[in-house]
Amino acid sequence: MDGTSPDYALYTGGARIIPHLTTRDYEAWPSKSYQVLWGLLTRKNVVKSNKASIVITPSVNVGECWCFNGTQGQIAIRLSRSIFVTHITYHHIGRQVSIDPISSAPKDFELWGVIDDYYDDDDDYDDNNYYDHSNSDFRIRSIMMKVNSNHENPQFTCLYRLQVHGVNPL
């Protein structure tokens, strides 16, 4: 693409994270009980990820990512409007700019979509009603990126930027 295709997964354009279909944010608590207590009281000594909404913002700078615990998880996004998906773009920082190896980058993942008008409201979403996005004969209102593995970081997986492009039906 030439960079002129709209991104329907852009937060500032009206896209939103679907919290109950998105894996919890990464948190690392200290191992000693007195440090845990101090962390509960002050929120210091606790490592926390950025919020999932950073994945649908335009920045792709080192550290401006969303992380979840382990190697498997998912993020679900309600697009700014119903579209015919033409392509999806995922950006991740490169090895040359990463301070640490990029072992937390997603390796194997699936992209799923929800057909527009399939649900009456946001509360009716169900994991089992997503389908493979490759069939572009349907208008899509929401998508899910399901990460099945990363590049061998057992503690966490980080996602940087997900864009969804398509045609807005009239």
C-alpha positions in Angstrom: 0.0 0.0 0.0 1.1 3.6 -0.5 0.4 4.8 3.0 -2.9 6.5 2.1 -5.2 3.8 3.1 -7.3 4.6 6.2 -6.7 2.7 9.5 -10.0 1.7 10.9 -8.3 0.3 14.1 -7.0 3.8 15.1 -7.9 4.9 18.6 -8.2 8.6 17.6 -10.5 7.5 14.8 -12.9 5.9 17.2 -11.7 2.3 17.4 -11.7 0.8 20.9 -10.3 -2.2 22.8 -12.9 -4.9 23.8 -11.8 -5.5 27.4 -13.5 -8.8 28.1 -12.0 -10.4 25.0 -8.5 -9.0 25.7 -5.9 -10.7 27.8 -5.0 -8.9 31.1 -2.0 -6.5 31.1 1.4 -7.9 32.1 2.3 -7.4 35.8 5.5 -8.5 37.6 5.4 -8.5 41.3 8.5 -8.8 43.6 9.2 -12.2 45.1 9.6 -11.2 48.8 6.5 -10.8 50.9 7.6 -7.5 52.4 8.2 -6.1 48.9 4.7 -7.4 47.8 3.1 -5.6 50.8 5.1 -2.4 49.9 3.9 -2.8 46.3 0.3 -3.1 47.3 0.5 0.0 49.5 2.6 2.2 47.2 2.4 0.6 43.7 6.2 0.7 43.7 8.3 -2.4 42.9 5.5 -3.5 40.5 6.3 -3.7 36.8 3.2 -3.0 34.8 2.6 -2.9 31.0 1.1 0.0 29.1 -2.6 -0.3 28.5 -3.8 -2.4 25.5 -5.0 0.8 23.7 -1.4 1.7 22.9 -1.6 -1.0 20.2 -4.1 1.1 18.3 -2.1 4.4 18.5 0.3 5.6 15.8 3.5 5.3 17.8 6.0 2.5 17.3 8.8 3.6 19.5 10.9 1.3 21.8 8.9 0.5 24.9 5.6 1.9 23.6 3.9 -1.5 23.5 1.3 -3.6 25.3 2.5 -6.8 27.1 0.6 -9.7 28.5 1.8 -12.6 30.7 3.2 -15.6 29.0 3.4 -16.6 25.3 -0.3 -16.9 24.5 -3.0 -14.2 24.6 -5.2 -12.0 22.5 -6.4 -8.5 21.8 -9.8 -7.6 20.5 -10.6 -4.3 18.8 -13.9 -2.8 17.8 -13.2 -0.9 14.6 -14.3 2.7 14.1 -16.8 1.5 11.6 -17.9 -1.6 9.7 -15.6 -2.3 6.7 -14.7 -4.8 4.0 -11.1 -5.7 5.2 -8.5 -5.4 2.5 -5.4 -5.9 4.6 -4.0 -5.8 8.1 -0.6 -4.5 9.0 1.3 -5.3 12.2 4.4 -3.3 13.1 7.0 -4.4 15.7 10.4 -2.7 16.5 13.4 -4.2 14.8 16.4 -5.8 16.4 18.6 -2.9 15.4 16.7 -0.5 17.7 15.8 -2.9 20.5 17.9 -2.8 23.7 17.1 -6.4 24.5 16.6 -9.2 22.0 13.1 -9.2 20.6 12.2 -12.5 22.0 8.8 -11.1 23.3 7.6 -10.4 19.7 4.6 -12.5 18.5 5.7 -15.4 16.3 2.6 -17.4 15.4 -0.7 -15.6 15.5 -4.2 -15.7 14.1 -6.5 -12.8 12.9 -10.2 -13.2 13.4 -13.1 -10.9 12.6 -16.8 -10.4 13.6 -19.3 -10.0 10.8 -21.1 -6.7 11.1 -24.7 -6.9 12.4 -24.0 -10.3 13.9 -24.5 -8.9 17.4 -27.1 -6.5 18.7 -24.8 -4.9 21.2 -21.2 -5.1 22.7 -22.2 -7.4 25.5 -23.1 -10.3 23.2 -19.5 -11.0 22.0 -18.3 -14.5 22.4 -14.9 -16.0 21.6 -16.5 -18.8 19.6 -18.2 -16.5 17.1 -15.1 -15.1 15.5 -14.1 -16.3 12.1 -11.0 -16.2 9.9 -10.5 -12.8 8.4 -9.4 -14.1 5.0 -13.0 -14.2 3.7 -13.5 -10.5 2.7 -17.1 -11.0 1.4 -18.4 -9.8 4.8 -18.3 -6.4 6.5 -16.2 -6.6 9.6 -16.9 -4.6 12.8 -14.4 -6.1 15.2 -11.2 -8.0 14.9 -9.1 -10.2 17.3 -5.4 -10.9 17.1 -4.8 -14.2 18.9 -1.1 -14.8 19.7 -0.2 -18.5 19.9 3.5 -18.1 20.6 6.3 -15.6 20.7 10.0 -15.8 20.0 10.8 -17.8 23.1 10.2 -15.3 26.0 8.3 -17.3 28.6 7.5 -14.3 30.8 5.6 -12.0 28.5 4.7 -11.1 24.9 4.6 -7.5 23.6 2.5 -6.1 20.8 3.3 -2.8 19.2 1.0 -1.6 16.4 -2.0 -3.2 14.7 -3.7 -1.5 11.7 -6.8 -2.6 9.9 -7.4 -1.3 6.4 -10.4 -1.7 4.1 -13.2 -0.2 2.2 -16.0 1.6 4.0 -19.3 0.5 2.4 -21.9 3.1 1.9 
